[in-house]
Amino acid sequence: MLGQYYLATGAGAFLLVALAVITGLFGRQLRKVFPGRKVLLTHKVCALGGVLLALLHVLGAHGD
């Protein structure tokens, strides 16, 4: 059970941080296609969510 927790939080953190990096690096090009506020909101949510999941992954705080 603990292994599944670490897999979920680790993979989730990696994906969210990767998406935050992509939206950060290619924000100008993305704002030409999508509304600017949505790109910024996506960037912020992914960055904060990724940091939260990474913190939970490192601390190992699970609900069992």
Number of C-alpha atoms within 10 A of each C-alpha: 7 12 7 9 16 19 12 14 21 18 16 18 24 16 14 22 22 15 18 24 15 13 22 17 11 12 17 13 10 17 15 9 9 12 10 14 10 12 20 17 12 16 21 15 16 21 20 15 17 24 16 15 21 21 15 17 20 12 9 13 12 12 6 5
